[in-house]
Amino acid sequence: MTLLNPTTFSNWLIPHSVEWYEQLGNLQQRYEYSWGSSLTGPNGESLFDEIVAQAIVGKKVLDVGCGHGDFTLKCSLLAKDIVGFDVTNRFIQTGLNNTRPNASFVMGNTKDGLPFPKDEFDCAYIRKGPTSAYLSLKNVVKKGGTVIGLHPGDTIGKELPILFPNLFEPTIGTPILNKIKENLASSDFSESTIETINSIEYIHSPEDILKLRCFGQHPSIYEALKEKNRDEITAIFEQHATTSGLPITYSRYIVKASI
């Protein structure tokens, strides 16, 4: 049996589009992964969190692409003040419902710029948020300030299109890295670096493979794939999984820049 291609469904949304984020916000109210997995460490995400924790102590901080604000509020315990910025209204509302005195949330789209005064922040970070934000950060972060970014690597889950052809699509080239480099080059930072961090993510079950693929999509897509392809996906999963789960590449880019 050929695995269904979920992108052919009429209600499939392009992942990380504004419409996709809006739907995810309506479905979950939070930006949280719906599939079960475990990560080997250290990994790109844990390293990024450590770098941010060291950089924001006692400072006024901008969190770009903050989602529902969970990481923003964790950082508020270290920062002097912190502002979470995101395009999705439902995420912003979740953040506002759980905020702390030194944390606030603002809705907006980085493609329209950042609606803050010049030199408003000591530093900023983008934790899996939009790379378009780099183009505006020099205007709102003080000279000498830092910008830290975390983005999916182009080789993330590179095994999935091989193991589950048609269900997953292979990445051609390095489109994410190219876009990061392009935006950094246009941002006129005094200095910037990009580091690739690779580790292993273990997907826990065949159902989690489907949840990963259908993250942010309408539940009907998950149900259709499960009905048609569950047995084949289960067979592939069981053939290649270890006792920890199905191992796939967990790749992240970490950006460090100085204003």
Secondary structure by P-SEA (a helix, b strand, c coil): cccccccccccccccccaaaaaaaaaaccccccccccccccccaaaaaaaaaaacccccccccccccccaaaaaacccccbbbbbbccaaaaaaaaacccccbbbbbbbcccccccccccccbbbbccccccccccccccccccbbbbbbbbcccccccccccccccbbbbcccaaaaaaaaaaaacccccbbbbbbbbbbbbccaaaaaaaaaccccaaaaaaaaaccaaaaaaaaaaccccccbbbbbbbbbbbbcc
